[in-house]
């Protein structure tokens, strides 16, 4: 055996991951809207229903929340024997050796119907013997959420947010916080009953963190940013250098084993994997507070660097026809996401000619 998953297994894993995200969202924010989203997701087909049932089987939900989910979906979702009804976690050894589950003794909840015939496949997960086997298999080989970490979602099951070339997008997180991703950004979010965690793989993100008893930590390069409430820009460039800027609230940065440093609004901190000790950026070359709307103001920047930034959003590349143009210095406020306006504005003060060709927009003397 090679240990590789076939197409069916990969599809099943993805459905289980998505179901875990739904259940985690309901745990964090049990609104009628999120409950209705679970029902809509299960109604998409048998495979969706089975994936949802497998996650419910090992999810540590309160009795009240489990009942609400069962009521809106019109079906019972038994829990693994020994699994607490709150946020406590049963050790993996105890789960693996658990005896017959309480669903073997439970009577049907009034008003709830057994699984409908079009979801007959879900009976596999509700049947006692098969359910126990399936749960042990899921926990053993990682096809479902790993509760031994104290979280419904393990780091391997993080919710992944990402943008492509030229795209700036905003997202709402399960805890009510928000995050805006710059172009070409990849972010992984993991939340459980005790922690809120983000891992920035590349690009730039603005976090607007909502107050919550759980700390919110952002991992980037060799360091970690922590806040309870605030607005923070975190950037990781292609050289793996991190740039941290506090916009509102309060936050700390810890890198290379240093004691946590408090961030000051208007004073960016920078560090990298090669140089992990955080240092204050005394004179930032650009005011980036409005980057989510596409605007950046430069104190002074080379034309080559400015064009490179604008090309992160351009549908067709902007090309400088002569290398000596790259060293020209520019100053001003530019909307980098509006390529046509940007090109016209940058060409005028330098007396450059704009030529539109099949391979891009060319600037020449």
C-alpha positions in Angstrom: 0.0 0.0 0.0 1.2 3.5 -0.8 -1.0 5.3 1.7 -2.3 7.6 -1.0 -6.0 8.5 -1.1 -8.0 7.9 -4.2 -10.4 10.5 -5.7 -13.4 9.2 -3.6 -11.4 9.4 -0.3 -10.2 12.9 -1.1 -13.8 14.0 -1.9 -15.0 12.4 1.4 -12.2 14.2 3.3 -13.1 17.5 1.9 -16.8 17.1 2.8 -15.8 16.1 6.3 -13.6 19.2 6.6 -16.4 21.4 5.4 -18.9 19.8 7.8 -16.4 20.4 10.6 -16.2 24.1 9.7 -20.0 24.3 9.8 -20.3 22.6 13.2 -17.5 24.7 14.6 -19.3 27.8 13.4 -22.5 26.7 15.2 -20.5 26.0 18.4 -19.0 29.5 18.3 -22.2 31.3 17.2 -25.4 29.2 17.5 -27.7 31.5 15.6 -30.7 30.5 13.6 -28.9 31.5 10.5 -25.9 29.2 11.2 -28.3 26.4 12.1 -30.2 26.9 8.8 -26.9 26.8 7.0 -26.3 23.3 8.4 -29.6 22.1 7.2 -29.1 23.6 3.7 -25.7 21.9 3.5 -27.1 18.5 4.6 -30.0 18.8 2.1 -27.5 18.8 -0.8 -27.3 15.0 -0.8 -26.5 11.8 1.0 -22.7 12.2 1.1 -23.1 15.6 2.7 -25.5 14.2 5.3 -23.1 11.4 6.1 -20.1 13.7 6.5 -22.2 16.0 8.8 -23.3 13.0 10.9 -19.7 11.8 11.2 -18.6 15.1 12.6 -21.6 15.4 15.0 -20.7 11.9 16.2 -17.5 13.2 17.8 -18.4 16.8 18.4 -18.4 17.9 22.1 -21.7 19.9 22.0 -23.9 20.9 24.9 -27.1 18.9 25.2 -29.1 22.0 24.3 -27.2 22.8 21.2 -27.3 19.2 20.0 -31.1 19.2 20.5 -31.4 22.4 18.5 -29.4 21.0 15.6 -31.5 17.8 15.7 -34.7 19.8 15.8 -33.9 21.9 12.7 -32.6 19.0 10.7 -35.4 16.7 11.9 -33.0 13.8 12.7 -31.1 12.5 15.7 -27.3 12.7 15.8 -26.0 10.4 18.5 -22.7 11.3 20.2 -19.7 9.0 20.8 -20.0 7.3 24.2 -18.1 9.1 26.9 -17.9 12.4 25.0 -18.7 15.3 27.3 -21.7 17.5 26.5 -19.7 20.6 27.0 -16.2 21.8 26.0 -14.3 19.3 28.0 -12.3 16.8 26.0 -12.2 13.0 26.6 -8.6 11.6 26.2 -8.1 9.7 23.0 -7.4 6.4 24.9 -10.7 6.7 26.8 -12.5 7.4 23.5 -10.9 4.4 21.8 -11.9 2.0 24.6 -15.4 3.4 25.2 -18.2 0.9 25.7 -21.6 0.9 24.1 -22.8 4.4 23.3 -25.7 6.1 25.1 -27.6 6.2 21.8 -28.1 2.4 22.1 -30.3 3.2 25.2 -31.8 6.5 24.2 -35.4 6.8 23.1 -36.3 8.8 20.0 -36.8 12.5 20.7 -40.5 13.5 20.3 -41.1 15.3 17.1 -38.0 13.9 15.4 -38.3 11.4 12.6 -35.9 8.7 11.7 -33.6 9.2 8.7 -35.6 9.6 5.5 -35.2 7.1 2.7 -33.3 9.4 0.4 -30.7 9.6 3.1 -30.5 5.9 3.7 -26.8 6.1 3.5 -26.7 8.0 6.7 -28.0 5.0 8.6 -24.4 3.6 8.3 -23.3 6.3 10.7 -26.3 6.0 13.0 -26.1 2.2 13.3 -24.4 1.3 16.6 -21.7 -1.1 15.4 -20.8 0.7 12.2 -20.9 4.1 14.0 -18.3 3.0 16.5 -16.1 1.5 13.8 -16.4 4.6 11.7 -15.5 6.9 14.6 -12.5 4.9 15.5 -11.4 4.9 11.9 -11.9 8.6 11.6 -9.9 9.4 14.7 -7.2 6.9 13.9 -6.3 8.0 10.3 -7.4 11.6 10.5 -10.4 11.7 8.2 -12.3 13.8 10.6 -11.7 16.4 13.3 -9.2 15.5 16.0 -10.7 16.3 19.4 -7.6 15.2 21.3 -6.1 18.6 20.7 -8.9 20.3 22.6 -10.5 21.6 19.4 -13.2 20.5 17.0 -10.8 21.6 14.2 -7.2 20.5 14.4 -4.5 22.7 12.8 -4.6 20.3 9.8 -8.3 21.1 9.4 -7.9 24.9 9.4 -10.2 27.1 7.3 -8.1 28.4 4.4 -8.7 31.8 3.0 -6.8 33.0 -0.1 -6.9 35.5 -2.9 -5.5 35.5 -6.4 -3.8 38.1 -8.5 -5.4 41.5 -8.3 -8.0 40.5 -5.8 -8.7 42.2 -2.4 -11.4 40.5 -0.4 -12.9 40.7 3.1 -14.2 37.9 5.2 -16.2 37.5 8.4 -14.8 35.0 10.9 -16.8 32.7 13.2 -16.0 34.8 16.3 -17.4 38.0 14.7 -14.0 39.3 13.8 -13.1 40.4 10.2 -10.1 40.0 7.9 -9.3 41.7 4.6 -6.8 39.9 2.4 -4.6 41.7 -0.1 -3.9 40.2 -3.5 -1.9 36.9 -3.6 -2.5 36.2 0.1 -3.0 32.9 1.8 -4.3 32.6 5.4 -5.2 29.7 7.6 -7.7 30.3 10.5 -8.3 27.8 13.4 -10.7 28.5 16.2 -11.8 26.3 19.1 -13.3 26.8 22.6 -10.0 28.2 24.0 -8.0 29.8 21.2 -8.3 31.9 18.0 -5.3 31.4 15.7 -4.3 32.7 12.3 -1.3 31.6 10.2 -0.2 34.0 7.4 1.5 31.9 4.7 2.0 34.8 2.3 0.8 38.2 1.4 -0.9 40.8 3.6 -4.0 40.8 5.8 -5.8 43.3 8.0 -7.3 41.8 11.1 -10.2 43.6 12.8 -10.4 41.5 16.0 -13.5 41.4 18.1 -13.3 41.3 21.9 -13.5 37.7 23.1 -12.3 35.8 26.2 -10.1 33.7 23.8 -6.8 35.3 22.8 -6.3 36.0 19.1 -2.8 35.1 17.8 -1.4 35.6 14.4 1.6 33.5 13.4 3.9 34.9 10.7 7.6 34.2 9.8 9.4 33.5 13.1 7.0 35.5 15.3 3.6 35.8 16.7 1.2 38.7 17.2 -1.3 38.6 20.0 -4.3 40.8 20.7 -7.6 40.7 22.5 -9.2 43.5 20.4 -7.9 45.8 17.8 -7.0 46.3 14.1 -3.6 45.1 12.8 -1.9 44.8 9.4 0.3 41.8 9.0 2.4 41.4 5.9 4.8 38.7 4.7 6.8 39.6 1.6 8.6 37.4 -0.9 11.8 37.7 1.1 9.9 36.2 4.1 10.1 39.5 6.0 7.2 40.3 8.3 5.9 43.9 8.7 3.4 44.5 11.6 1.4 47.7 11.9 -1.1 48.4 14.7 -4.1 50.5 13.5 -6.3 50.5 16.5 -6.5 48.9 19.9 -3.6 47.1 21.6 -1.3 44.1 20.6 2.0 42.5 21.4 4.7 40.9 19.2 7.0 38.1 20.2 9.8 36.7 18.0 13.0 34.8 18.4 12.3 34.0 22.1 12.2 37.7 22.9 9.9 39.1 25.6 6.6 40.3 24.1 6.9 43.9 22.8 3.9 46.2 22.8 2.9 47.6 19.4 2.5 51.4 19.1 0.1 52.8 16.5 2.1 54.4 13.7 5.3 52.5 14.6 5.7 49.3 12.5 7.8 46.4 13.6 9.7 44.1 11.3 11.5 40.8 11.5 12.3 37.8 9.3 13.3 34.2 9.6 16.9 35.2 8.8 16.8 38.1 11.3 14.1 37.1 13.8 14.7 39.9 16.4 11.9 42.5 15.9 13.0 46.0 15.1 11.1 49.3 14.8 10.8 50.7 11.3 11.8 54.3 11.9 10.7 55.9 8.6 8.2 53.7 6.7 8.6 54.5 3.0 4.8 54.3 2.5 1.6 55.1 4.3 -0.5 52.0 3.8 -3.4 52.6 6.1 -5.8 52.7 3.1 -4.5 49.7 1.2 -7.8 47.8 1.5 -9.3 50.4 -0.8 -6.3 50.2 -3.2 -4.7 53.5 -2.1 -1.0 53.9 -1.0 0.9 57.1 -0.3 4.6 57.1 -0.9 7.1 59.6 0.7 9.6 58.6 -2.0 9.8 55.4 -4.1 11.7 54.3 -7.2 9.6 54.0 -10.3 10.6 50.4 -10.7 9.4 49.5 -7.2 6.2 51.5 -7.7 5.4 49.7 -11.0 6.1 46.3 -9.3 3.4 47.2 -6.7 0.9 48.3 -9.3 1.5 45.1 -11.3 0.2 43.1 -8.3 -3.3 44.3 -9.4 -2.9 44.9 -13.1 -4.7 42.6 -15.5 -2.0 43.2 -18.1 1.5 44.1 -16.9 2.9 47.6 -16.9 6.4 47.5 -18.6 9.2 50.0 -18.4 10.9 49.9 -21.8 14.2 51.3 -20.5 16.1 50.1 -17.4 17.1 53.6 -16.5 13.5 54.5 -15.9 13.4 52.2 -12.9 15.6 54.5 -10.9 13.4 57.6 -11.3 11.9 58.7 -7.9 8.2 59.2 -7.4 6.2 60.8 -4.6 2.4 60.9 -4.1 -0.8 59.1 -3.4 -1.7 56.4 -5.9 -4.7 54.0 -6.3 -2.8 51.0 -7.4 -5.9 48.9 -8.2 -7.0 51.4 -10.9 -4.4 50.5 -13.5 -5.5 52.9 -16.3 -5.7 55.9 -14.0 -2.4 55.0 -12.3 -0.5 54.7 -15.7 -1.8 58.1 -16.8 -0.9 59.8 -13.6 2.6 58.3 -13.4 3.4 59.0 -17.0 2.6 62.7 -17.0 5.2 64.1 -14.5 8.0 62.1 -16.1 7.0 62.9 -19.7 6.6 59.2 -20.6 4.7 57.8 -23.6 2.1 55.1 -23.0 1.8 52.4 -25.6 -0.7 49.5 -25.3 0.5 46.4 -26.9 -0.4 42.7 -26.8 2.1 41.9 -24.0 1.2 44.8 -21.7 1.2 48.6 -21.2 4.6 50.0 -22.1 6.1 53.2 -20.7 8.9 54.8 -22.6 10.6 58.2 -23.0 
